[in-house]
Amino acid sequence: MTNTKENPKVDVFISKAKQWKDEFINLRDIILDCELTEDFKWKHPCYTLEGKNIVLIHGFKDYCALLFHKGALLKDAQGILIQQTENVQAARQLRFKSVKEITEMKTIIKAYIQEAIEIEKAGLKVDLKEHTEYIIPEELRKKFEEVPALKTAFEALTPGRQRAYIFYFSQAKQSKTRETRVEKYMQQILDGKGLNDK
């Protein structure tokens, strides 16, 4: 079966879980079958290979998930990995809402974990984009020229907030949509707020 020891901290985590308890138990069994070491980091069950983080179990209000630390490198043959927010560069999630879903996907989950292990063994790294690599869309640049205060306010934002805006504006395929988005968020930028700040 498995040569991996269960970590008592994970037992406590599962016993205290108000939600997703059965799902956590199922996910844990699947992962422990993959010869990873059970650890407890960031207040969550974390599974490692020679000290390197491979996958983490966590629960949210609407779903529980497996978080692959280098998920961006997985082939994701099933197209089921989720990027939590635009700013998350390396990690990807597999989300579940029931034990049934986990049971049905057991083979796929194991295949993804095995692939994550191989990526770690090969020493592959996610190329994290440096802040300067983010290209400011033309529509935002024009707006900076029209409203210099906007440029000043934008540059005063944290790199993460700048990235979120650049990502959001750039994702629109059409220039018109990009312009509309820039217009819509101008005041928010001037107020020193991030994309999702209320």
C-alpha positions in Angstrom: 0.0 0.0 0.0 1.6 3.2 1.1 4.9 3.9 2.9 3.9 7.4 3.8 3.2 8.3 7.4 0.1 10.2 8.2 0.8 13.5 9.9 -1.1 14.0 13.2 -1.6 17.7 12.4 -3.6 16.7 9.4 -5.8 14.4 11.5 -6.5 17.4 13.7 -7.2 19.6 10.7 -9.7 17.1 9.3 -11.4 16.4 12.7 -12.0 20.2 13.1 -13.2 20.8 9.6 -16.8 22.2 9.7 -17.2 21.6 6.0 -15.7 19.2 3.4 -14.6 16.6 6.0 -15.4 13.6 3.9 -13.9 15.2 0.8 -10.7 16.0 2.7 -10.5 12.3 3.8 -10.9 11.1 0.3 -8.4 13.5 -1.2 -5.9 12.6 1.5 -6.2 8.9 0.8 -5.6 9.5 -2.9 -2.6 11.6 -2.3 -1.1 9.3 0.3 -1.3 6.6 -2.3 1.1 8.7 -4.4 4.1 8.2 -2.1 4.3 11.9 -1.0 5.2 13.1 2.5 2.3 14.5 4.4 3.2 17.8 6.0 1.2 20.7 7.4 1.9 24.2 6.1 0.0 27.4 5.9 -2.6 25.7 8.2 -3.4 23.2 5.5 -2.4 19.6 4.6 0.5 19.9 2.2 2.2 17.1 0.4 5.9 17.2 -0.4 8.6 15.4 -2.3 12.0 15.7 -0.6 10.9 18.9 1.1 9.5 20.5 -2.1 5.7 21.4 -2.1 3.7 19.4 -4.7 0.1 19.7 -3.7 -2.0 21.2 -0.9 -5.6 20.5 0.2 -7.8 23.4 1.1 -11.5 24.2 1.5 -13.5 27.3 0.6 -17.1 28.2 1.1 -18.3 26.8 -2.3 -15.8 24.1 -3.0 -12.7 22.2 -1.7 -9.6 22.0 -3.8 -6.2 20.5 -4.5 -3.7 23.3 -5.2 -0.8 22.3 -7.4 2.1 24.5 -6.5 3.5 24.3 -10.1 0.1 23.7 -11.7 1.0 26.1 -14.6 3.5 23.5 -15.8 0.9 20.6 -15.9 -0.3 19.7 -19.3 -3.9 19.7 -18.0 -5.1 17.2 -20.6 -8.6 17.3 -19.2 -8.8 21.1 -19.2 -9.9 21.1 -15.5 -7.2 23.2 -13.8 -8.3 26.6 -12.5 -6.2 29.7 -12.1 -7.5 31.2 -8.8 -7.0 34.8 -9.8 -5.2 36.5 -12.6 -2.2 37.3 -10.4 -1.6 33.7 -9.5 1.3 32.7 -11.8 2.4 29.2 -10.7 -0.4 27.5 -8.8 -3.5 25.9 -10.2 -6.5 24.3 -8.5 -8.6 21.2 -9.1 -12.0 22.0 -7.5 -14.5 19.6 -6.0 -18.0 19.9 -4.6 -18.7 16.3 -3.5 -17.1 13.0 -2.5 -18.8 11.6 -5.6 -16.9 14.0 -7.9 -13.6 13.0 -6.2 -14.4 9.3 -6.4 -15.2 9.6 -10.1 -12.1 11.6 -10.8 -9.7 9.4 -8.7 -7.7 8.2 -11.7 -7.4 11.7 -13.2 -6.4 13.2 -9.8 -3.7 10.5 -9.4 -2.4 11.2 -13.0 -2.2 14.9 -12.3 -0.3 14.3 -9.0 2.1 11.9 -10.8 2.7 14.5 -13.4 3.4 17.2 -10.7 5.8 14.8 -9.1 7.7 14.3 -12.4 7.8 18.0 -12.9 9.4 18.4 -9.5 11.9 15.6 -10.0 12.9 17.2 -13.3 13.6 20.4 -11.5 11.3 22.4 -13.7 10.4 25.9 -12.6 7.6 28.2 -13.5 8.9 31.3 -15.3 7.5 34.0 -13.1 7.0 37.2 -15.0 8.9 40.1 -13.7 6.9 43.2 -13.1 8.5 45.0 -16.1 7.4 42.2 -18.5 3.8 43.2 -18.2 2.9 45.2 -21.3 0.7 48.2 -20.7 -2.1 48.1 -23.2 -2.1 51.0 -25.8 -5.6 52.2 -24.5 -4.2 52.7 -21.0 -1.1 54.4 -22.3 -3.2 56.9 -24.3 -5.2 57.6 -21.2 -2.0 58.2 -19.2 -1.1 60.9 -21.8 -4.6 62.5 -21.5 -4.7 62.3 -17.8 -1.2 62.5 -16.2 -2.7 62.1 -12.7 -3.9 58.7 -13.8 -0.3 57.6 -14.6 1.0 58.9 -11.3 -1.9 57.1 -9.4 -1.3 53.9 -11.3 2.5 53.9 -10.6 1.7 54.4 -6.9 -0.3 51.1 -6.8 1.4 47.9 -5.6 2.9 45.8 -8.4 0.2 43.2 -7.7 -2.6 45.7 -8.2 -0.9 47.1 -11.4 -0.7 43.6 -12.8 -4.3 42.9 -12.0 -5.4 46.0 -14.0 -3.0 45.3 -16.9 -4.2 41.7 -17.1 -7.9 42.7 -17.0 -7.5 45.4 -19.6 -5.4 43.3 -21.9 -7.7 40.3 -21.8 -10.3 42.1 -23.9 -9.9 41.2 -27.5 -11.2 44.4 -29.0 -9.7 47.9 -28.5 -13.1 49.4 -27.9 -13.7 47.0 -24.9 -10.3 47.8 -23.6 -11.1 51.5 -23.8 -14.4 50.9 -21.9 -12.6 49.0 -19.2 -10.0 51.7 -18.7 -12.7 54.3 -18.5 -14.7 52.3 -16.0 -11.8 51.8 -13.7 -10.1 55.3 -14.0 -11.7 56.6 -10.8 -10.8 53.5 -8.9 -7.1 53.8 -9.9 -7.2 57.6 -9.0 -8.5 56.6 -5.6 -5.5 54.3 -5.2 -7.7 51.1 -5.2 -7.0 47.7 -6.7 -9.3 46.1 -9.3 -11.3 44.1 -6.7 -11.2 46.7 -3.9 -14.6 48.0 -2.9 
